């Protein structure tokens, strides 16, 4: 006896796109290109700032987590020895937190796009998370001249060229080592800005599959986004001026550039640079890493606060819009109720005139019914107007409470919880108003039915 094949199709394979590489090396531009070509951005994207006006396209919550995880190992994002730091003893706890963050940011999206340069030096942690989620991995690594990266970091962070070049070496070596057994593509950043189409075609060939939705419409959006304006620092320079660090970086850059051209260069320059970094860590690691970690803790706290502030600003706007919609709905309801009352009153007046000839008693009864109906409509309209006023006052109170959150970030969670409960009360109150309105309409229809029965001949 043989087993019958299952009629249930296998679940679709989810593919995660990882953009690895050094900070300020084109990871943001490449990430947005992938997003326009069909990859799924995270829920909470880091907002643009003066250092990257077109956006970072990375999950700020995961970036903050990565900074915390690096600090737990006594390191930081700008530590040239970050990839060499041993994981903390509670790495399993960090892994579970990372998995929860990934699920919160991407849910069950088919093609999650994870871009944060820190993932390059935390590749062991994140690969275990993504593989546990059953994701197929595709890696893209932008290549930018280390001196161009150093120029950008000098403007933004005041780093020396030697430090930036060492950190560039560390990140590019970590990204290459972490993706060696995965489908991956190396992309020349300057060439991408000049003409992205042949660069992406070559990347698709290296990945072994096309990007999911690189349509003509997506191509036009990419054209509008990419420009040589993104290249704000000179594309090259003489690395020998940076000493031994420049020599190592030159060998790594040559290997990466050859790989981007589809060649299979010897790994000797990578191995030499990796061994040199290990030697530098033995000499200076206990001096460099703690300083980098201390600076990173302060930057992480600031980034977390800025991210939370952006989230609260969005919540304020959404709450304000919801309040305005509810107020508009109540205003419409009041007007419709008043109009309906006027129409019914006019109908009853006409009925009185027509039935006056049939008897004064019937006419008197109808006049009394008109008055009662008019009074009931006015009472209900007044009630709805009062409710509208109270709702506006509640919305104004909510806005004031939300604004007060900016003064004390530490109390943000309690205030947001309070807003959530208040919004739930408003929704409950709105449903109650809808129920009352329906009951009012039913009562008026019943009264109309009684009047119609009374005016029937006989």
BAMAR-494947 format. One line per field, with one value per residue (C-alpha): residue in three letters; z, y, x negated. Coordinates in nm, 2 decimals. Example, Ala and Ser with C-alpha at 12.3 -4.5 7.8 and 13.67 -1.06 7.14 Angstrom:
BEGIN
rest = c(ALA | SER)
zz = c(0.78 | 0.71)
yy = c(-0.45 | -0.11)
xx = c(-1.23 | -1.37)
This chain:
BEGIN
rest = c(UNK | UNK | UNK | UNK | UNK | UNK | UNK | UNK | UNK | UNK | UNK | UNK | UNK | UNK | UNK | UNK | UNK | UNK | UNK | UNK | UNK | UNK | UNK | UNK | UNK | UNK | UNK | UNK | UNK | UNK | UNK | UNK | UNK | UNK | UNK | UNK | UNK | UNK | UNK | UNK | UNK | UNK | UNK | UNK | UNK | UNK | UNK | UNK | UNK | UNK | UNK | UNK | UNK | UNK | UNK | UNK | UNK | UNK | UNK | UNK | UNK | UNK | UNK | UNK | UNK | UNK | UNK | UNK | UNK | UNK | UNK | UNK | UNK | UNK | UNK | UNK | UNK | UNK | UNK | UNK | UNK | UNK | UNK | UNK | UNK | UNK | UNK | UNK | UNK | UNK | UNK | UNK | UNK | UNK | UNK | UNK | UNK | UNK | UNK | UNK | UNK | UNK | UNK | UNK | UNK | UNK | UNK | UNK | UNK | UNK | UNK | UNK | UNK | UNK | UNK | UNK | UNK | UNK | UNK | UNK | UNK | UNK | UNK | UNK | UNK | UNK | UNK | UNK | UNK | UNK | UNK | UNK | UNK | UNK | UNK | UNK | UNK | UNK | UNK | UNK | UNK | UNK | UNK | UNK | UNK | UNK | UNK | UNK | UNK | UNK | UNK | UNK | UNK | UNK | UNK | UNK | UNK | UNK | UNK | UNK | UNK | UNK | UNK | UNK | UNK | UNK | UNK | UNK | UNK | UNK | UNK | UNK | UNK | UNK | UNK | UNK | UNK | UNK | UNK | UNK | UNK | UNK | UNK | UNK | UNK | UNK | UNK | UNK | UNK | UNK | UNK | UNK | UNK | UNK | UNK | UNK | UNK | UNK | UNK | UNK | UNK | UNK | UNK | UNK | UNK | UNK | UNK | UNK | UNK | UNK | UNK | UNK | UNK | UNK | UNK | UNK | UNK | UNK | UNK | UNK | UNK | UNK | UNK | UNK | UNK | UNK | UNK | UNK | UNK | UNK | UNK | UNK | UNK | UNK | UNK | UNK | UNK | UNK | UNK | UNK | UNK | UNK | UNK | UNK | UNK | UNK | UNK | UNK | UNK | UNK | UNK | UNK | UNK | UNK | UNK | UNK | UNK | UNK | UNK | UNK | UNK | UNK | UNK | UNK | UNK | UNK | UNK | UNK | UNK | UNK | UNK | UNK | UNK | UNK | UNK | UNK | UNK | UNK | UNK | UNK | UNK | UNK | UNK | UNK | UNK | UNK | UNK | UNK | UNK | UNK | UNK | UNK | UNK | UNK | UNK | UNK | UNK | UNK | UNK | UNK | UNK | UNK | UNK | UNK | UNK | UNK | UNK | UNK | UNK | UNK | UNK | UNK | UNK | UNK | UNK | UNK | UNK | UNK | UNK | UNK | UNK | UNK | UNK | UNK | UNK | UNK | UNK | UNK | UNK | UNK | UNK | UNK | UNK | UNK | UNK | UNK | UNK | UNK | UNK | UNK | UNK | UNK | UNK | UNK | UNK | UNK | UNK | UNK | UNK | UNK | UNK | UNK | UNK | UNK | UNK | UNK | UNK | UNK | UNK | UNK | UNK | UNK | UNK | UNK | UNK | UNK | UNK | UNK | UNK | UNK | UNK | UNK | UNK | UNK | UNK | UNK | UNK | UNK | UNK | UNK | UNK | UNK | UNK | UNK | UNK | UNK | UNK | UNK | UNK | UNK | UNK | UNK | UNK | UNK | UNK | UNK | UNK | UNK | UNK | UNK | UNK | UNK | UNK | UNK | UNK | UNK | UNK | UNK | UNK | UNK | UNK | UNK | UNK | UNK | UNK | UNK | UNK | UNK | UNK | UNK | UNK | UNK | UNK | UNK | UNK | UNK | UNK | UNK | UNK | UNK | UNK | UNK | UNK | UNK | UNK | UNK | UNK | UNK | UNK | UNK | UNK | UNK | UNK | UNK | UNK | UNK | UNK | UNK | UNK | UNK | UNK | UNK | UNK | UNK | UNK | UNK | UNK | UNK)
zz = c(0.00 | -0.10 | 0.05 | -0.16 | -0.24 | -0.05 | -0.23 | -0.01 | -0.18 | 0.02 | 0.19 | -0.02 | 0.06 | 0.23 | 0.13 | 0.34 | 0.17 | 0.38 | 0.30 | 0.47 | 0.47 | 0.62 | 0.75 | 0.50 | 0.21 | 0.02 | 0.23 | 0.25 | -0.12 | -0.20 | 0.05 | -0.09 | -0.44 | -0.32 | -0.15 | -0.47 | -0.65 | -0.43 | -0.10 | 0.22 | 0.45 | 0.83 | 1.03 | 1.21 | 0.96 | 1.10 | 0.99 | 0.77 | 0.93 | 0.82 | 0.77 | 0.54 | 0.40 | 0.18 | 0.47 | 0.62 | 0.53 | 0.84 | 1.15 | 1.43 | 1.70 | 1.56 | 1.53 | 1.89 | 1.99 | 1.80 | 1.98 | 2.31 | 2.21 | 2.11 | 2.43 | 2.62 | 2.47 | 2.56 | 2.20 | 1.98 | 1.61 | 1.56 | 1.73 | 1.47 | 1.68 | 1.72 | 1.50 | 1.71 | 2.05 | 2.20 | 2.26 | 2.61 | 2.83 | 2.79 | 2.41 | 2.40 | 2.57 | 2.32 | 2.04 | 2.16 | 2.19 | 1.84 | 1.71 | 1.88 | 1.73 | 1.38 | 1.40 | 1.53 | 1.25 | 0.96 | 1.07 | 0.79 | 0.50 | 0.21 | 0.14 | 0.45 | 0.39 | 0.68 | 0.65 | 0.94 | 0.90 | 1.26 | 1.14 | 0.95 | 1.28 | 1.45 | 1.17 | 1.38 | 1.60 | 1.31 | 1.08 | 1.36 | 1.40 | 1.03 | 0.97 | 1.27 | 1.10 | 0.79 | 0.57 | 0.25 | 0.26 | -0.01 | 0.06 | -0.11 | -0.01 | -0.15 | -0.20 | -0.15 | -0.14 | 0.23 | 0.20 | 0.08 | 0.38 | 0.60 | 0.46 | 0.54 | 0.89 | 0.95 | 0.88 | 1.08 | 1.37 | 1.36 | 1.31 | 1.19 | 0.86 | 1.02 | 1.25 | 0.97 | 0.74 | 1.01 | 1.09 | 0.71 | 0.69 | 0.99 | 0.85 | 0.50 | 0.62 | 0.85 | 0.58 | 0.34 | 0.59 | 0.71 | 0.35 | 0.20 | 0.19 | 0.08 | -0.25 | -0.25 | -0.48 | -0.44 | -0.58 | -0.67 | -0.51 | -0.74 | -1.05 | -0.90 | -0.89 | -1.25 | -1.41 | -1.17 | -1.43 | -1.54 | -1.17 | -1.06 | -1.36 | -1.25 | -0.89 | -1.01 | -1.19 | -0.88 | -0.67 | -0.92 | -0.94 | -1.04 | -0.79 | -0.71 | -0.87 | -1.08 | -1.31 | -1.55 | -1.29 | -1.02 | -1.26 | -1.30 | -0.92 | -0.88 | -1.14 | -0.94 | -0.62 | -0.73 | -0.84 | -0.81 | -0.55 | -0.31 | -0.35 | -0.13 | -0.08 | -0.33 | -0.46 | -0.40 | -0.28 | -0.19 | 0.09 | 0.14 | 0.33 | 0.61 | 0.68 | 0.76 | 0.78 | 0.43 | 0.30 | 0.44 | 0.32 | -0.03 | -0.05 | 0.07 | -0.17 | -0.46 | -0.37 | -0.33 | -0.66 | -0.84 | -0.69 | -0.80 | -1.16 | -1.13 | -1.09 | -0.83 | -0.68 | -0.44 | -0.07 | 0.04 | 0.09 | 0.30 | 0.52 | 0.56 | 0.67 | 0.90 | 1.07 | 1.09 | 1.27 | 1.52 | 1.59 | 1.64 | 1.88 | 2.09 | 2.11 | 2.14 | 2.19 | 2.57 | 2.50 | 2.20 | 2.26 | 2.61 | 2.48 | 2.18 | 2.40 | 2.63 | 2.34 | 2.18 | 2.50 | 2.49 | 2.12 | 2.16 | 2.44 | 2.22 | 1.91 | 2.12 | 2.26 | 1.91 | 1.77 | 2.05 | 2.00 | 1.63 | 1.72 | 1.96 | 1.71 | 1.47 | 1.75 | 1.82 | 1.46 | 1.43 | 1.75 | 1.63 | 1.29 | 1.46 | 1.69 | 1.39 | 1.20 | 1.50 | 1.55 | 1.18 | 1.20 | 1.51 | 1.33 | 1.03 | 1.26 | 1.44 | 1.11 | 0.97 | 1.28 | 1.28 | 0.91 | 0.96 | 1.25 | 1.03 | 0.75 | 0.98 | 1.14 | 0.79 | 0.71 | 1.03 | 0.96 | 0.62 | 0.77 | 1.03 | 0.75 | 0.55 | 0.85 | 1.01 | 0.79 | 0.93 | 1.29 | 1.54 | 1.79 | 1.53 | 1.43 | 1.80 | 1.86 | 1.56 | 1.66 | 2.00 | 1.84 | 1.62 | 1.92 | 2.10 | 1.80 | 1.75 | 2.12 | 2.11 | 1.80 | 1.95 | 2.27 | 2.08 | 1.87 | 2.18 | 2.34 | 2.03 | 2.03 | 2.39 | 2.32 | 2.03 | 2.26 | 2.53 | 2.26 | 2.14 | 2.49 | 2.54 | 2.22 | 2.33 | 2.67 | 2.50 | 2.28 | 2.59 | 2.77 | 2.47 | 2.44 | 2.80 | 2.71 | 2.54 | 2.87 | 3.04 | 2.81 | 3.10 | 3.16 | 2.79 | 2.83 | 3.11 | 2.90 | 2.59 | 2.79 | 2.92 | 2.57 | 2.46 | 2.73 | 2.66 | 2.29 | 2.38 | 2.59 | 2.30 | 2.07 | 2.33 | 2.37 | 1.99 | 1.97 | 2.25 | 2.05 | 1.74 | 1.94 | 2.08 | 1.74 | 1.60 | 1.89 | 1.82 | 1.45 | 1.54 | 1.78 | 1.52 | 1.26 | 1.51 | 1.57 | 1.20 | 1.17 | 1.44 | 1.27 | 0.93 | 1.09 | 1.25 | 0.92 | 0.72 | 0.61 | 0.84)
yy = c(0.00 | 0.34 | 0.67 | 0.90 | 1.23 | 1.52 | 1.76 | 2.05 | 2.26 | 2.33 | 2.67 | 2.94 | 2.98 | 3.31 | 3.49 | 3.74 | 4.00 | 4.11 | 4.42 | 4.39 | 4.61 | 4.92 | 5.22 | 5.51 | 5.28 | 5.28 | 5.03 | 5.27 | 5.34 | 4.97 | 4.89 | 5.13 | 5.00 | 4.65 | 4.78 | 4.95 | 4.62 | 4.42 | 4.35 | 4.42 | 4.70 | 4.67 | 4.82 | 5.09 | 5.24 | 5.48 | 5.83 | 6.04 | 6.31 | 6.57 | 6.29 | 6.09 | 6.30 | 6.03 | 5.78 | 5.48 | 5.21 | 5.01 | 4.91 | 5.15 | 4.91 | 4.64 | 4.90 | 4.99 | 4.62 | 4.56 | 4.85 | 4.70 | 4.36 | 4.49 | 4.68 | 4.36 | 4.21 | 4.53 | 4.66 | 4.91 | 4.97 | 5.18 | 4.93 | 4.78 | 4.46 | 4.43 | 4.11 | 3.95 | 4.01 | 3.68 | 3.66 | 3.73 | 3.44 | 3.50 | 3.49 | 3.26 | 3.54 | 3.79 | 3.55 | 3.51 | 3.89 | 3.93 | 3.67 | 3.85 | 4.18 | 4.03 | 3.89 | 4.22 | 4.42 | 4.18 | 3.94 | 3.69 | 3.91 | 3.70 | 3.90 | 4.08 | 4.33 | 4.35 | 4.63 | 4.74 | 4.75 | 4.62 | 4.29 | 4.24 | 4.21 | 4.02 | 3.78 | 3.47 | 3.59 | 3.70 | 3.41 | 3.17 | 3.39 | 3.40 | 3.04 | 2.94 | 3.14 | 2.91 | 3.19 | 3.15 | 3.41 | 3.64 | 3.88 | 4.20 | 4.39 | 4.74 | 4.83 | 5.19 | 5.31 | 5.32 | 5.68 | 5.79 | 5.62 | 5.78 | 6.13 | 6.08 | 5.95 | 6.24 | 6.49 | 6.30 | 6.16 | 6.33 | 6.00 | 5.99 | 5.83 | 5.55 | 5.45 | 5.47 | 5.25 | 4.99 | 4.98 | 4.95 | 4.65 | 4.49 | 4.53 | 4.42 | 4.11 | 4.02 | 4.06 | 3.85 | 3.57 | 3.56 | 3.53 | 3.29 | 2.99 | 3.20 | 3.33 | 3.68 | 3.97 | 4.25 | 4.58 | 4.87 | 5.18 | 5.44 | 5.24 | 5.19 | 5.56 | 5.61 | 5.34 | 5.10 | 4.87 | 4.67 | 4.66 | 4.51 | 4.27 | 4.14 | 4.11 | 3.91 | 3.68 | 3.64 | 3.57 | 3.32 | 3.47 | 3.80 | 4.06 | 3.99 | 4.30 | 4.49 | 4.63 | 4.93 | 5.13 | 5.03 | 5.12 | 5.47 | 5.51 | 5.39 | 5.64 | 5.92 | 5.80 | 5.73 | 6.01 | 6.11 | 6.36 | 6.07 | 6.06 | 6.35 | 6.25 | 6.18 | 5.83 | 5.73 | 5.83 | 5.70 | 5.44 | 5.42 | 5.75 | 5.57 | 5.34 | 4.97 | 5.00 | 5.15 | 4.86 | 4.60 | 4.80 | 4.82 | 4.44 | 4.39 | 4.65 | 4.49 | 4.15 | 4.29 | 4.49 | 4.17 | 3.98 | 4.25 | 4.20 | 3.83 | 3.71 | 3.45 | 3.61 | 3.44 | 3.49 | 3.59 | 3.96 | 3.88 | 3.63 | 3.88 | 4.16 | 3.93 | 3.82 | 4.18 | 4.28 | 3.99 | 4.12 | 4.47 | 4.35 | 4.18 | 4.50 | 4.76 | 4.59 | 4.65 | 5.02 | 5.08 | 4.86 | 5.00 | 5.36 | 5.27 | 5.09 | 5.38 | 5.62 | 5.38 | 5.35 | 5.73 | 5.72 | 5.43 | 5.60 | 5.91 | 5.70 | 5.51 | 5.84 | 5.99 | 5.67 | 5.67 | 6.04 | 5.98 | 5.70 | 5.92 | 6.20 | 5.95 | 5.83 | 6.19 | 6.25 | 5.93 | 6.01 | 6.36 | 6.23 | 5.97 | 6.23 | 6.46 | 6.17 | 6.09 | 6.45 | 6.48 | 6.16 | 6.30 | 6.63 | 6.45 | 6.24 | 6.54 | 6.71 | 6.40 | 6.35 | 6.71 | 6.69 | 6.36 | 6.52 | 6.81 | 6.59 | 6.38 | 6.69 | 6.82 | 6.49 | 6.49 | 6.85 | 6.75 | 6.45 | 6.68 | 6.90 | 6.61 | 6.44 | 6.76 | 6.72 | 6.37 | 6.49 | 6.73 | 6.46 | 6.28 | 6.61 | 6.71 | 6.37 | 6.41 | 6.77 | 6.63 | 6.36 | 6.62 | 6.82 | 6.51 | 6.39 | 6.74 | 6.76 | 6.41 | 6.50 | 6.82 | 6.64 | 6.38 | 6.64 | 6.83 | 6.51 | 6.44 | 6.80 | 6.77 | 6.44 | 6.59 | 6.88 | 6.63 | 6.42 | 6.73 | 6.81 | 6.45 | 6.48 | 6.81 | 6.66 | 6.36 | 6.59 | 6.78 | 6.46 | 6.34 | 6.66 | 6.63 | 6.31 | 6.50 | 6.64 | 6.31 | 6.03 | 5.80 | 5.81 | 5.75 | 5.40 | 5.49 | 5.78 | 5.57 | 5.30 | 5.58 | 5.70 | 5.35 | 5.30 | 5.64 | 5.56 | 5.23 | 5.42 | 5.65 | 5.36 | 5.20 | 5.54 | 5.58 | 5.23 | 5.33 | 5.64 | 5.43 | 5.20 | 5.50 | 5.65 | 5.32 | 5.29 | 5.65 | 5.57 | 5.26 | 5.46 | 5.72 | 5.45 | 5.29 | 5.62 | 5.67 | 5.33 | 5.41 | 5.73 | 5.56 | 5.31 | 5.58 | 5.77 | 5.47 | 5.50 | 5.33)
xx = c(0.00 | -0.14 | -0.06 | 0.15 | -0.01 | 0.13 | 0.36 | 0.26 | -0.01 | -0.32 | -0.34 | -0.51 | -0.88 | -0.95 | -1.26 | -1.45 | -1.66 | -1.96 | -2.16 | -2.49 | -2.80 | -2.95 | -2.76 | -2.75 | -2.84 | -2.51 | -2.31 | -2.01 | -2.00 | -2.02 | -1.76 | -1.51 | -1.58 | -1.49 | -1.18 | -1.06 | -1.14 | -0.91 | -1.08 | -0.89 | -1.00 | -0.96 | -0.67 | -0.87 | -1.12 | -1.38 | -1.29 | -1.51 | -1.74 | -2.00 | -2.25 | -2.03 | -1.75 | -1.61 | -1.57 | -1.75 | -1.49 | -1.58 | -1.38 | -1.48 | -1.37 | -1.60 | -1.88 | -1.84 | -1.83 | -2.15 | -2.33 | -2.22 | -2.34 | -2.68 | -2.70 | -2.63 | -2.95 | -3.14 | -3.14 | -2.97 | -2.88 | -3.20 | -3.43 | -3.67 | -3.67 | -3.29 | -3.28 | -3.55 | -3.38 | -3.26 | -2.88 | -2.75 | -2.66 | -2.29 | -2.30 | -1.99 | -1.79 | -1.91 | -1.82 | -1.46 | -1.42 | -1.56 | -1.31 | -1.02 | -1.13 | -1.16 | -0.81 | -0.67 | -0.83 | -0.76 | -0.48 | -0.43 | -0.54 | -0.67 | -0.98 | -1.11 | -1.39 | -1.63 | -1.88 | -2.09 | -2.47 | -2.51 | -2.37 | -2.70 | -2.89 | -2.60 | -2.55 | -2.57 | -2.28 | -2.06 | -2.12 | -2.00 | -1.69 | -1.60 | -1.67 | -1.46 | -1.18 | -1.21 | -1.33 | -1.55 | -1.82 | -1.95 | -2.23 | -2.33 | -2.65 | -2.71 | -3.08 | -3.20 | -3.55 | -3.66 | -3.79 | -3.45 | -3.30 | -3.56 | -3.47 | -3.11 | -3.18 | -3.42 | -3.14 | -2.88 | -3.08 | -3.41 | -3.60 | -3.96 | -4.03 | -4.23 | -3.95 | -3.69 | -3.90 | -3.96 | -3.58 | -3.51 | -3.75 | -3.58 | -3.23 | -3.32 | -3.51 | -3.22 | -2.96 | -3.17 | -3.23 | -2.87 | -2.73 | -2.99 | -2.75 | -2.45 | -2.32 | -2.47 | -2.56 | -2.82 | -2.71 | -2.94 | -2.77 | -2.92 | -2.83 | -2.48 | -2.42 | -2.56 | -2.34 | -2.16 | -2.01 | -2.32 | -2.43 | -2.10 | -2.10 | -2.44 | -2.32 | -2.01 | -2.25 | -2.47 | -2.16 | -2.03 | -1.68 | -1.52 | -1.39 | -1.03 | -0.86 | -1.11 | -0.84 | -0.86 | -0.67 | -0.92 | -1.20 | -1.07 | -1.04 | -1.40 | -1.51 | -1.35 | -1.51 | -1.87 | -2.10 | -2.46 | -2.34 | -2.35 | -2.73 | -2.83 | -3.20 | -3.48 | -3.46 | -3.82 | -4.16 | -4.51 | -4.47 | -4.84 | -4.82 | -4.63 | -4.92 | -4.88 | -4.50 | -4.49 | -4.71 | -4.47 | -4.16 | -4.31 | -4.34 | -3.99 | -3.85 | -4.03 | -3.88 | -3.53 | -3.55 | -3.66 | -3.37 | -3.13 | -3.25 | -3.17 | -3.53 | -3.65 | -3.96 | -4.19 | -4.10 | -4.45 | -4.38 | -4.08 | -4.27 | -4.56 | -4.32 | -4.13 | -4.46 | -4.58 | -4.25 | -4.29 | -4.65 | -4.53 | -4.26 | -4.53 | -4.72 | -4.45 | -4.11 | -4.10 | -4.15 | -3.93 | -3.62 | -3.52 | -3.53 | -3.32 | -3.07 | -3.03 | -2.97 | -2.73 | -2.52 | -2.46 | -2.38 | -2.14 | -1.95 | -1.91 | -1.80 | -1.55 | -1.40 | -1.38 | -1.21 | -0.96 | -0.89 | -0.82 | -0.59 | -0.40 | -0.37 | -0.21 | 0.02 | 0.13 | 0.21 | 0.41 | 0.60 | 0.68 | 0.80 | 1.02 | 1.17 | 1.24 | 1.41 | 1.62 | 1.72 | 1.81 | 2.02 | 2.21 | 2.27 | 2.41 | 2.63 | 2.77 | 2.85 | 3.01 | 3.22 | 3.34 | 3.42 | 3.61 | 3.81 | 3.90 | 4.01 | 4.23 | 4.38 | 4.47 | 4.63 | 4.83 | 4.95 | 5.07 | 5.25 | 5.42 | 5.55 | 5.69 | 5.85 | 6.00 | 6.31 | 6.36 | 6.39 | 6.26 | 6.16 | 5.94 | 5.78 | 5.71 | 5.55 | 5.33 | 5.22 | 5.13 | 4.92 | 4.75 | 4.65 | 4.52 | 4.32 | 4.17 | 4.07 | 3.92 | 3.72 | 3.59 | 3.50 | 3.31 | 3.14 | 3.04 | 2.91 | 2.70 | 2.57 | 2.47 | 2.30 | 2.12 | 2.00 | 1.89 | 1.71 | 1.52 | 1.42 | 1.30 | 1.09 | 0.94 | 0.86 | 0.70 | 0.48 | 0.37 | 0.28 | 0.09 | -0.10 | -0.21 | -0.38 | -0.67 | -0.78 | -0.83 | -0.93 | -0.98 | -0.60 | -0.51 | -0.38 | -0.14 | 0.00 | 0.03 | 0.22 | 0.45 | 0.52 | 0.59 | 0.85 | 1.01 | 1.03 | 1.20 | 1.45 | 1.52 | 1.58 | 1.82 | 1.99 | 2.02 | 2.18 | 2.42 | 2.52 | 2.58 | 2.80 | 3.00 | 3.04 | 3.17 | 3.41 | 3.53 | 3.58 | 3.78 | 4.00 | 4.08 | 4.16 | 4.39 | 4.57 | 4.61 | 4.76 | 5.01 | 5.11 | 5.15 | 5.38 | 5.58 | 5.64 | 5.75 | 6.12 | 6.37)
